Structure formats: C-alpha cells, structure tokens
Amino acid sequence: MQANSARSPSRQTGFTLVEIMVGLAIGMLATVVIIQVISVFEAQRRTTSGTADAQTNGGIALYNIVRELQMAGYPLVPVTDSALECTTLTLNGVADTVPASNFVRLSPVTIADDVVGAGVNASPSDAVTLRFGTAPMGGIPTLINAAPTGNDANVDTNLGCQAGDTVLITSGPACALTSVAVPWVPVAKKVTLANTTLANAGANLACLGTWNEVTYAVNNGNLERNGVAVVAGVVNLQAQYGISETPQSNQVVQWVNASGATWAAPTVANRNRIKSVRLAVVARNAKIEAAAVTAACSSTTTAAPTGLCAWDATSALPNPVAAPYVASPAPTIDLSAGDPNWRRYRYRVFETIIPLRNMVWSRETLL
C-alpha cells in the first residue's frame, strides 16, 4: 500500500504577521533597556575611572613638588655670614640683574602669585620656584686664608669641590657665585675659579655642587617642571608662605599669598621669615558632565567652606601668644577664565604643608 505523503495542516502553520510584529516590539524594548543600562553603567564607569585618574594625578603632582621642595635651600649652611643674609650678589664678577632683587637666586623658594597659563589654565594659578644644590659634602664652607693668586683661591681644604661645581663666596652681606675650573690642588692648597670676585682673605668659600633652579607651574591642563609637562590633568596650583614673627623664630604666625608690596618681592629680612610653604594642587576628572556638578568656593575667610576650595581659612598662633590671632585667608581657586564649562567637571584638591628645614635650621644665624 502506498504511503500517504500529504502533510497534516498543523505542520504547515508558521508565525503570523501579528506574532512577528509582537516579537519585534519585545526585542526592540529589550534592546532599548539594555542600551540604557549600558549607557548608565558606562557613564558611571567613566566617572569612577576619571575620579581615580584625578586622584592618582593629583597625588603624583603633589609628591613631585614636595620631594624637591624639601631640598630648598640645601646646602646654604647656617654659619656666620650665611648666604641667606646676602644683600648683593655677583655672577662671575657681574652684578646680578634678576628682576626685583639681587638675592633672589639664593632664595630657597619663591612663589609667583596668579600666573596665567594657556587653555584650561588661563586662570590665576601660582608658580613655585625652588633652589638647591647637590654638594655631597653639604656645602660646608672653608676659610680663604690669603688674597687670590690669579684665578686661584687660597684655601686649606676644598671640602669636596669638583670641577664644574657652583662656588659661593660670602664676605659679610656680599655674595658671589662662580664655578670651579680646576679642583683643589693639595700641595698648593688652592682651588682655581672661573672668577675670584670677593675671594679675599677672611671670606668663606663653599662648593654647592650643581645649583638647581626648578619651577613648578600649570599650563594646558598639565603640571610642568621647568616648562616640561610631567603630570597630566592638573588645572590649578595654589601656594602660600608660612611666615614667622622674626627670622630667628620658627613659629609660623601667619599664612600669606605672594602678593602685595611686602610678599611679591620680599626684602632679605622678610624672605628669612619664610619658614614653610602650604600647597594645594587641583586635579580634574576629564569627563564632562551633562549639568553642573561643582560650585565655586563659598568662602576663603571662614571655616568649613564648601565648593572648590584650597583649605579652610586659619588663624595662626601669634608670637607672643598673648597677641591676637592673625587671620590667614585661603587662596582663591577660580577656573572660570580658562573654561566656561568648568562647573561641569569634578575635581580633587590635594593639600599639604612643607617646612623649609634648611631655613628652620638656619634661624640662629639669620638677621
């Protein structure tokens, strides 16, 4: 008997147009939900990772500055006729022409207030310049025992002077910087210098190693060291001097900006009152938000301010203690000139206080 090849009606059925459209609608709804979940997750991921990057960048930036700032003033040894007391300075016999003062090259740290950079940093930000030597013997001075012979300074020992080292000669309030041309000759007891200005009997000679001048500033969203970007994502740097009542005291009585007639270009006496530096580094999350997420600092003169602030305003303990406390307003962080959308970013502020230990150790010799 021949098999019946006809198929039953149930095996010929399929999806109707309505069923297909319902399935497509459900699939589209599921796709929309998945996309929204992924979008929210991605936004949260970018915010989290951006905040972590800002945390890392700010921490590294602060570490770099602090590490070198702790060296500021080394090895200007605290002795009679200290280099920190110099009121005149010559460079290889020529009067120093650094703007504002003759002694700024020997200042352990100077702050330039409200420097304007480029791009996102086209807003007031500070620049910190620090100076230090690398002498392995600590820059211990030796006495010049006779007038120079040609370019030879007559000394009993060189205390580690090497060819090419920066040499500091001090004679009372006068200082001279030159370099070693030929290291110490033990038999002749002399060091050959590039220039012998002030190298007379009774003056002190100290080899500072390589004398470094390093400037940290922010530009185009980067922390720069001598004009070279070293850390990305840094948009502002604020710094203040911590000053004592007198050069002989190490007690900070006030925090001041490097501005105004007194602190924009301090005298020698005022420069020697600077015992510490307070820093604030502002790092930015690179993700721009849909709406404003950051507010301007509510106050620079009150405690517990809100918004983008450096630190609380403080009242430093005076010297003597019986005197009134001295107000120390915090610096202003204003990013509006560099980016009109600055409020739509998130920021992290890192702050610290760095004692200038070489100034602290020198207090008994300062005038």
URVEN-V866275 format. One record per residue. N is the residue number from 1. PSI is psi in whole degrees, -180 to 180 (999 if undefined). BURIAL is 1 if it has 24 or more other ideal C-beta (glycine too) atoms within 12 Angstrom, else 0. Layout:
# URVEN-V866275
[[N/PSI/BURIAL] [N/PSI/BURIAL]]
This chain:
# URVEN-V866275
[[1/133/0] [2/134/0] [3/145/0] [4/115/0] [5/-2/0] [6/133/0] [7/149/0] [8/152/0] [9/-31/0] [10/-28/0] [11/-8/0] [12/-2/0] [13/156/0] [14/-160/0] [15/138/0] [16/166/0] [17/-38/0] [18/-43/0] [19/-41/0] [20/-44/0] [21/-39/0] [22/-43/0] [23/-42/0] [24/-41/0] [25/-43/0] [26/-42/0] [27/-41/0] [28/-41/0] [29/-42/0] [30/-40/0] [31/-43/0] [32/-44/0] [33/-44/0] [34/-44/0] [35/-42/0] [36/-41/0] [37/-44/0] [38/-40/0] [39/-46/0] [40/-43/0] [41/-44/0] [42/-40/0] [43/-43/0] [44/-38/0] [45/-44/0] [46/-39/0] [47/-44/0] [48/-48/0] [49/-36/0] [50/-39/1] [51/-40/1] [52/-40/0] [53/-43/1] [54/-40/1] [55/-45/1] [56/-47/0] [57/-45/1] [58/-41/1] [59/-42/1] [60/-42/1] [61/-47/1] [62/-40/1] [63/-44/0] [64/-44/1] [65/-47/1] [66/-41/1] [67/-43/0] [68/-31/1] [69/-29/1] [70/-20/1] [71/-7/1] [72/128/1] [73/-10/1] [74/138/1] [75/59/1] [76/88/1] [77/137/1] [78/93/1] [79/172/1] [80/142/0] [81/48/1] [82/149/1] [83/-23/1] [84/-5/1] [85/-1/1] [86/136/1] [87/-12/1] [88/153/1] [89/134/1] [90/147/1] [91/107/1] [92/43/0] [93/-4/0] [94/133/0] [95/134/0] [96/137/1] [97/20/0] [98/131/0] [99/149/0] [100/-32/0] [101/158/0] [102/-16/1] [103/7/1] [104/-29/1] [105/-21/1] [106/4/1] [107/126/1] [108/-39/1] [109/140/1] [110/145/1] [111/130/1] [112/117/1] [113/136/1] [114/55/1] [115/135/1] [116/124/0] [117/-145/1] [118/162/0] [119/-132/0] [120/-19/1] [121/20/1] [122/44/1] [123/156/1] [124/125/1] [125/150/1] [126/157/1] [127/135/1] [128/123/1] [129/128/1] [130/151/1] [131/137/1] [132/158/1] [133/179/1] [134/20/0] [135/122/1] [136/-23/0] [137/8/1] [138/13/0] [139/26/1] [140/127/1] [141/153/1] [142/149/1] [143/133/1] [144/122/1] [145/-4/0] [146/164/0] [147/151/0] [148/149/1] [149/103/0] [150/-123/0] [151/16/0] [152/127/1] [153/130/1] [154/113/1] [155/159/1] [156/-29/0] [157/157/1] [158/-11/1] [159/49/1] [160/11/1] [161/134/1] [162/157/1] [163/132/0] [164/-10/0] [165/148/1] [166/132/1] [167/132/1] [168/124/1] [169/127/1] [170/136/1] [171/97/1] [172/-135/0] [173/8/0] [174/139/1] [175/154/1] [176/139/1] [177/134/1] [178/-158/1] [179/162/1] [180/123/1] [181/-44/1] [182/128/0] [183/174/1] [184/134/1] [185/107/0] [186/-42/0] [187/-47/0] [188/-14/0] [189/61/0] [190/155/1] [191/128/1] [192/123/1] [193/160/1] [194/-28/1] [195/142/1] [196/23/1] [197/131/1] [198/-2/1] [199/55/1] [200/167/1] [201/133/0] [202/-14/0] [203/162/1] [204/142/1] [205/129/1] [206/135/1] [207/126/1] [208/4/1] [209/-140/1] [210/122/1] [211/115/1] [212/141/1] [213/110/1] [214/129/1] [215/126/1] [216/129/1] [217/170/1] [218/142/1] [219/134/1] [220/39/0] [221/17/1] [222/150/1] [223/127/1] [224/143/1] [225/112/1] [226/43/0] [227/-2/0] [228/127/0] [229/129/1] [230/-26/1] [231/128/1] [232/161/1] [233/13/1] [234/124/1] [235/-7/1] [236/148/1] [237/127/1] [238/141/1] [239/148/1] [240/150/1] [241/139/1] [242/115/1] [243/150/1] [244/170/1] [245/-40/1] [246/162/0] [247/-28/1] [248/-9/0] [249/147/1] [250/6/1] [251/119/1] [252/123/1] [253/-11/1] [254/150/1] [255/130/1] [256/149/1] [257/155/1] [258/65/1] [259/172/0] [260/178/0] [261/-29/0] [262/-45/0] [263/-7/1] [264/-38/1] [265/79/1] [266/151/1] [267/173/0] [268/-46/1] [269/-43/0] [270/-38/1] [271/-37/1] [272/-5/1] [273/-10/1] [274/112/1] [275/-13/1] [276/168/1] [277/136/1] [278/130/1] [279/147/1] [280/122/1] [281/129/1] [282/117/1] [283/146/1] [284/137/1] [285/128/1] [286/-14/1] [287/124/1] [288/131/0] [289/164/0] [290/-28/0] [291/171/0] [292/132/0] [293/-5/0] [294/137/1] [295/158/0] [296/157/0] [297/134/1] [298/-29/0] [299/146/0] [300/4/1] [301/2/0] [302/165/0] [303/155/0] [304/55/0] [305/162/1] [306/162/0] [307/-161/1] [308/94/1] [309/156/1] [310/-59/1] [311/173/1] [312/147/1] [313/145/1] [314/161/1] [315/105/0] [316/149/1] [317/127/0] [318/171/0] [319/113/0] [320/164/0] [321/-29/0] [322/-18/0] [323/161/0] [324/152/0] [325/149/0] [326/124/1] [327/139/0] [328/84/1] [329/148/1] [330/157/1] [331/159/1] [332/130/1] [333/110/1] [334/109/1] [335/5/1] [336/-33/0] [337/-29/0] [338/-28/1] [339/113/1] [340/-18/0] [341/22/0] [342/-29/1] [343/-18/0] [344/11/0] [345/158/1] [346/148/1] [347/157/1] [348/132/1] [349/127/1] [350/130/1] [351/153/1] [352/168/1] [353/129/1] [354/109/1] [355/137/1] [356/88/1] [357/-32/1] [358/-27/1] [359/-39/1] [360/-43/1] [361/-22/1] [362/1/1] [363/-36/1] [364/-17/0] [365/-5/1] [366/146/1] [367/999/1]]
